[in-house]
Amino acid sequence: MLQAAMVMAGNAGWIIALILIAVLLLIVIVNIRIVPQAKVYVVERLGSFYQEWHTGPHFLIPFLDHVVKVVSIKEQVVDFKPQPVITKDNVTMQIDTVVFFQITDAKHYTYGVERPMAAIENLSATTLRNIIGEMELDATLTSRDVINTKITAILDHATDRWGIKVNRVELKNILPPREIQDAMEKQMKAERERREKILQAEGEKKSAILVAEGDRESKILTAQAEKESQILAAEAEKQAVLLKAEAEKQAILLKAEGEKQAILLKAEAEADAIRMTQTAVAETLEKLNASAPNDEVIKLKSLEAFEKAADGKATKLIIPSDIQGLAGLAGALTEVAKKD
């Protein structure tokens, strides 16, 4: 029995040891923390801040360490409900804002302010009232970019100690009172009608200008066509006159050339006749010289020369003294005839 009791006690010890080991393993596994991307764990040890855990595996010491906050470091967007604000000219409007922010310091975000979103909402509402209170209604409606820039700068500076970076603030809606909305709608309608009339008048003006331009261009083209027609007619007439003058000139030149040729031919003929006459005379003289002529033959030849000279254009004739005696001339002719 004792031996059996010892065996049972030994088995119970092993079982307890195994149970303890399993419990320890379970505790270890349970206290392993894996921090995901874009998350930061804020850890306290014994009730005070210990450290920030970033992406990766971490071990939490049981009963000592405690994760008090899981912070997302991604950019976040929060849409705040409309806030009543009063403009400089005492017009109450409802403006709702959209804030884009990012947590840059998890420790300051955890311990810097209680309920950070409520703090940002109240701060944005207060800042918006201060900015709008210095502007009139018309400026408020037309200066969204200015308002966005101012409120972003103020919120970013104020939330920096909370570990929050305000990237930008956008005015989502600006809602003036109903009566002002009606007046604005009427004004916008009147403005649209005015612009429509202006556009219509501009269209009619452009149409009239285009018609006038068309008429002017048509008249210009007609005048140019007439001018070109007149120019072409004048050019044709000029060409005709030039051609006629050229033809007359050619005719005169041809006529002069013909007359010149006729004169040249006549002169050449006369020259040929003179040369032939001179040749004949020369030949006669040669024959006479060869035949030893007497005085009667010479007188006869002189008479022939005188006859030829008398057929010319000379207006004065000088008769040699040798042939003045007609009786002597006749006798000489008779003797020549006999000898011939």
C-alpha positions, 0 to 999 in steps of 0.5 A: 500500500505504501509503495502504491501510495508513493507511486501515486504521489509521484504521478501526481507530482508529474501531473502538477509539474506538467500543469504548471508548465502548461500554465506558464506556457499559456501565460507566456503565449497570452502575453506576447504582443505583435504590433501591426503596421501603423499602430503604436502600443502605449505600455505602463509598468506598475501604473506608470508609463513604461515605453511605446511599442512599434511594429513587431513582436513584444513580450508583456510581463504578466502582472507588471506591464499593461497596454493602456492604449493602442494608437493609430498613426495613420492620417484620420478624418473627423467630421464635426457637426455644424457650429453656430457662428456670428459674422461681423455684420451680426449674421448667424450661420451654421458651419461644419468643418472637416479636420484631417489630422495625424497622431505623431506622439502616442505618449502625448496623445495618451497623457496630454488631453482627456478625450482628444476628439472632443478637445479638437472639436471644441477648439475648432469651434472656438477658433472658427467663431473668432475668425468668422467674427472678424469677417462680414457675410460676403467675405465669409462666403467668398474666403473659404481658402483664407478661413481654412488656412487660418484655422489649420495654422491655429489648430496645428499649433494648439494640438502640437502638445497633444501629439497631434498634427493637424494637416488641414481643415476644410469648411464643409458647409456654410449655411446662412439663415433662411431669409438670407438664403432666399435673398441670395437665391433671388440675387443669384437669379437676378445675376443669372438673368443679367448675365443671360441678357448680357450674353444675349446682347453680346451674341446679337452684337457679334451677329450684327458685327459678323453681318456687317463684316460680311457685307463689307467683305462682299463690297470689298471683293466686288470692288476688287473684282471690278478693279481687277477687271478694269486693270485686265481691260487696261492691260489688254488695251495696253497690250493691243496698243503695244502690239499695234505700235510694234507691228507699225514699227516692224512695217516701217523697219521692213519698208525702210529695209526694202527701200534700203535694199532697193537703193543698194541694189540700184546703186550696185546696178549703177556701179555695175553699169559704170564698171561695165562702161569703164571696162568697155571704154578701157577695152576700146582704148586698149584696142585704139591704142593697139591700132594707133588711132588718128585724130579723127577716131579720138574725136569720135570716141570723145563724142561717144563719151560726151553722149554718155555723159549727156545721158547722166544727171549732170546739169553742166557740161564742158565741151572740149574745144576739140569737138566744137567743130561739127564739120570736123566731127562729122568728117571724123565719123565718116572716116571711122565708118569707112575704116570700120 
